[in-house]
Amino acid sequence: MTNDQKIVRVMQRMISPVWTEDMLETNLKCAAKLAKEVPIYYLLCTKEPSSAYVMKARIDKEDAQQ
């Protein structure tokens, strides 16, 4: 994902109001910082247990690279 896509994914999961432009800007800054500092993944999956194994393998790979 691009950095902008990561920011959008984080924003979609935030539970924080954006009633004003200032609130929106604050949330965007927070999402951008998170997207820069932690891995962000997007996984389309099924209810099958193998979905959990796929995600765990990706996280483990990320941990091994650090």
Secondary structure, DSSP 8 states (H G I E B T S, - for coil): --HHHHHHHHHHH------SHHHHHHHHHHHHHHHHHS--------SSHHHHHHHHHHHHHHHHH-
